[in-house]
Structure formats: C-alpha cells, structure tokens
Amino acid sequence: MTTTKSALKAWATRRKGAAWKKAHASEAASKKALRNYCEAHGWRVAFFEGPTGAPRTGIIDAIAYRLGRDNPDEMELRLIQLKGGKAGVSAQEIGRLKEAAESLEVKYLIAEFDEKANALHLLPEDF
C-alpha cells in the first residue's frame, strides 16, 4: 500500500487541528478554574488577550486584584501566568514573572466625564 503526498498532508492537518482544539480546551478550562477560585476567595480577575481572543505572548496572562479588607484605599494585586493541560512551570518562567512583579509601575489617574461637553478629562494627562 502506498501513501500519497496528499494523504500525508491531510493526516498532518488533522493532527494539528486536534492539538489546537486540545490546547484551546485546556486554556478555557484553566481560565474557568481560575475565575471560579478568584470569585470564591474575594478576588477579581482580568485576562490579557489579543484582539482575536488569543493569549498574549508575554509572561503575564492575567491579574487578580482585590481592595483591602481593613482599608478600602489599599489594593492587593497578583500577576498570573496561567498553565493548563500537561504544561509545567519552569524556573525560567518563575524568574520572568518575579521580574515582571518587581518592575510593576503604579501611578494614579482621575477620570472625570463632562456630560455637557461629552468629554473625558484625565488628571494627570500623561495616561
């Protein structure tokens, strides 16, 4: 029995499609599990995705945040790299995530909407 080039190409395409579906199902399950955990423990979560919904390429996949329990003017923030399926965490990824947390820049911003002018004013203006 001989195998044609087109049959090999079709086989390869099916294998790639199956891997893609499995990876995206794993990603969706991981996001759902993280969202459920955060909600159950008083955190809010935001995922960073590209315009198409694809995950971004950086080390930070999501953030979890909550206002302080004793002081509502305080905030806790966690930078998250989301893993799923058979993906394991590496020492290099841990190092990159620690560096990202250490380089975090926090500034303030006041956003005021002027209904008469139908305009948003930002203070400071360097946003």
N, C-alpha and C positions, 0 to 999 in steps of 0.2 A: 504494500500500500504506500503510495507516495503522498507527500504533503505539499500542497501548493503554497506559493508565497501569500496569496490572498487568504488562505485558511489560517496561516500563521499570524498574519496581520489581524484577522478577526479575533483569534484567540487572545492575542496580546491586548487588543482593545477591550475585550470583555474582562480580562484580569485587571486592567487599570480601572475600569468603571466600578468593579466590585470593591477594589481597595479604596477608591474615592468615596463610595457610599458608606463603607465601614468607618472610614476616618471621620466623615461628617456626622454620622450617627453617634459616634463616640464623643465628638465635640459637643453635640447638642445635649447628650446625657450628662456630660461634665458640667455644662453651664446650668442645666436644670438643678443638679445636685447642689452646686454652689449657691444658686439663688435660694433654694429651699433652706439650706443651712443658715445663710445670712438672715433671711426673714425670721427664722426660728430663734435667732440669737440677737435680734435688735440691730442688725446691720443692714445697710442698703448697698446694693452692688450695681456697678455700671461696667459694661463690657466695651472694650475698644475694638471696633471693626472698621474695615474699609467701606467705601461707598457701596460695594456689591454685597456686603454682609460677610465677606471673608475675613478671617482673623488677620490682624496686622503682623508684621514680621519682627517687631521689637520684642523685648523680654517681658514687657508689661501687657498682659491680656485683659486685666480688669482691675478695678479698685473697689474696695469695700470701705465704707465710712459710716460713722455714727456720731451724733452730738454727745457731748459729755453728760454723764449721768448726774453728777452733782452740780456742774456748772454748764448751762446751756451755751455759753460763749466759747466752750472748748470743743475740739473735734479730734476724733481718732481716725486715722487713715491707714489702710493696708494696701500695698502694691501686690498684685497677684499674678503669678504665671499659672495658667490653667493646664493641667495634664489630664489625659484620658486614655482609655484603652490600655495598650501594653507599653505606652511611653513611660520611661523612667526619668527621674531627675538626675542631672549630672552636677558635679562640683562646679563646673564652669557656669552653668545656669544659676546656681545659687550665688556665685560671686557676682555675676552680672546684675542679678536682682538686688543684692546688697548695695552695689554701686549706684543703681538707679534710686534706691531709697535715700542714700546719703547725698545724692545730687539734687534731691527734690527742692524746688524753689516755690515758696509760698508768699503770695502778696495779697493785698486786699483790693476790692473793687466795689464801688457803689454804682448800681444801675438804677436810673430814675427815668420812668416813662412819662413824657409830657403829652397828655391827651390832646390838648389844644393844637400843638404843633405836630402831633403824631410822630414824635421823635424820641429816640432813646438817648439819654445823656449818661456818659460814663465818667466816673471820678476815681482815680486819675485817668487821664485819657490815653495812657500808653498800653491799653489792653490789646 
